């Protein structure tokens, strides 16, 4: 198997400000220009922040003009971008991700296994709303090329479900890109699960998480990547935005480039 260059992007979301979030995406994409990644995965609902109360008002569709700067950036750098957004299709609202591929049709992944937060996430005695109160379950996107590897998307809680990665592997995935919003109290479990997905299916796993706060909750940051043998290739800091790039030649994941970007909350 040939070379693949797969990056996860850690962002500091601005609640409900699509323009500001798109600009941060563009800054991070441009910061990777010299590294020529094949694909960059951004966090869950990265274009709006994890703001469930704003999801209906800010929802995207497949032809949304707000995606155009990202399409152009991806085409210019020849990189596939996986960006998160509330997506409306057929009158239904999904927690989704756009897979923006240079010179090819945009694919849409709609989260099947919707998430909830545990007791540790209570704020002023209240738990955040369950995603099922806002979104409906959807279907995965087709696999897509990330260099010489076939990649599948997981949105946050999907990575906690062994069946999800098993289905992706059965379809031929050798890279598993997790677009996530993980809080500190759930970080250890979430990353343990993602490492296990790498081990179970001999897949590269890239985990993109927010830094800062979103939806009234603090995020854990520390986006990370695991080789197919479960080795932790690298991890970003808990705070701030940045890019973590994993590079494979044949079946050897030999390098991780850490590129920090000056965005803080």
N, C-alpha and C positions, 0 to 999 in steps of 0.2 A: 504494500500500500504506500502511495506517495506522500508528499508533504501536505500538511494542513496547518493553518494558523488561525486559532480560535480564541477570541477575546471575550471577557466579561467586563461590563462597564458598571461602575458604582456611581450613582448619582445622589445629589442632595435635592429632593423634590421641593418645588414651590407649589403650595396647595392650590389646585385649580387654575394655575397660570400656565396654559398650554404654550404660549409664546415663549415664556422664560424657560420652560422645560425643554422645548425644542432647541432653543439656543444652547442650552447646556449639553444636549445630545450632540449638536454640531461641533461644539468645542472639543468634546471627547473624541469624536470621530476624526477630526483634523489632527488631534494629538497622536493618532496612530498612523499617520500617512507614511512615515518612514519605515514602519514595520510591516505594512501591506497585509493586514489580516484578511482572511477569507470571510469571516463572519464575526459580528459583535452582538452579544445579547445584553439587553438592558433589563432593569428590574420590572417587577409586576406593576402594571398601570403606570409605567414610567412617564407617560406624557401628561398625566393629570395629577400624579400622586395618588396614594391609596386613600382617596376621599370618596367613600361610598355614597355620601349624601349629595355629591355633585355628579355622580356617574351618569345619571339620566340626562342632565342638562348638557354635559360635556361630551356625550357619546359621539363616536366616530362612525363613519361608514367606509366602505372599501375605496370610494373615490374621493375621500375627504381632501380638500385643498390644503388643509393644515399639515398633511404629510409631504407636500411637494418639496420643501427644503431638504427633508431627509432623503427623499427619492433622488434628488439631484446630488447630494453629498455621497450617497452610496454609489450612484452611477459614476461620479467623478473618480472615486477611489477604488471602484470595482470591488466593493465589499457588500455582503449581505447584512442587513440590519434587522434585528428582532426587537421591536419596540412595543411596549404594553399600553393598552388603552381599553376603556369601556367601548364595546363595539355593538352597534345595533344592526341586526339583520332580520328580515322578515318579521318586523314588529317585535322582536325579542331582544333583550339586552344581555350581553355576554361580558364576562371578564376575559379579555382576549389579548392576542398579540398579532401584530402585522409582521410578516416576513417579507421585507422589501428587497427583492433580488434584482441586481442590475440587468437590464435587458430582458427581463422575464416577468411573467404575471406575479402580482402580489398574492401571497398565500395568507390565509387567516387561520389561526389556532384559537379555538374557544375552549376555555377551561371546563373540564368534565367534572373533576372532583373539587367542589367548592369548599372554601375554608371557613373555619371558626377559630377563635382565640380561646386559650385556656384561662383559668381563674387568675393567673398572674397578670393578665392584661387589663384587669379592672381599673378604671379611672373614675375617681370619686364614687366608688361603689358600683359603677356600671360597666358591663362588658360591651365592647364594640359589637355592632350588629353582625349577625351571620351573613356571609355573602349570599346565601340563598334567599335572603329577604330583599335582595336587589337584582341579582343575576339568575339566569337559568343555566343549567348544565349544557355544555356544547360538545363538539367533536374535535379531535386533533387535526392539525394540518397534515398534509402529505409530507414525507421526508423531503429534504432538500440538501443540496451539495454544500459542504463546508470544506473547501479544498478537495482532497481525495476521499473524504469521509461523508457518509450519509448521516444527517443530523435530524434529531427530533427535539421538540419543545416540551418542557414541563413548566407549568405555571404554579409556583409555590407548593400548595398542598398536594399537588399531583406527584411531586417528588417524594412525598411520604408514603405513597401507595406502591408497594412492590409490583402490583399488577400493571401499573401504568408503564413503568420501565420495561417490564417483561413484554408488553404489547409492542413497545417501540423497538425492542431488540428483535422480536419476531418479524417485524416489518423490514428489518435490515439495518437499523440504526447502529452506528458505531461511535456517535457523539450525542450526548444528552445535555441540552442547554436549559438550565433552570432559571427562569425569570421570576424573581422572588421578592417578598417583603417579610423578613424574619426579624422578630423582636429579640432582645437579649435573653429572655427566659426560655425561648424556644430554639435558640441557636445551636446548642449542643446536639439536641435531638435531630434537628433538620440536617445539619452537616454530617452527622453520623449516618443518617439514612442515605444521603447523597453519595457518600463514600461507598456504602454498601451497594448502591446501584452500579457504580463503576466496577466493583469486584464481581458482582453477580453476572454481569453481562459483558465484561471486558470492553467497556465504553469509556471514552474521555467524558468527564463531567465538569461542566463550567457553571458556576453559581454566581448570579448577579443579584446583589442586594442593595437596598438604599442605605445611605448614611443619613444622619439627622433624624427628623421626625416626620411622620405622615399619619393622617387620620387620627391625630391626637395621641399617637403612640411613638415611642422612641424605637428606632431601628438599630440593629446590631452592627450594620456595616460588615466589614471583614469578608467581602466577596472572595471566592476561592475556586481553585481548579484541582481536580484529581486525575491522575493517569489511570489507564485501564487496569492496572494492578493495585489500585487503591492508594498509591503514593500521593501525598499532598505536594503538588507542584509549586504552589504559591498562594499567598493570602494578602489582600489589601488591608490597610489600617481600618480601625473601627470608624474613624472620623474622616470626612472629606470625600471628594470625588476622585476617581482614578480609573485606570485601565490595567487589567491583568491579562497578559497574552501567553498562551501555551502554544508551543511549536513542536510539530512532529515531523520526523523524516522517516519514512517507512513506518515501522511499528514502535519506534523509539521516541518518546517525548523527552527531548533533550534540553529545552530551555524555556524559561519563563521571563518575559520582560515586564517590569513594573514601571508604569508611567503615571506619575501623579499630576493632577491638574488643580489649579488654584481655585477651587470652589469649596466653600465651607458654609455651614448653616449658622 
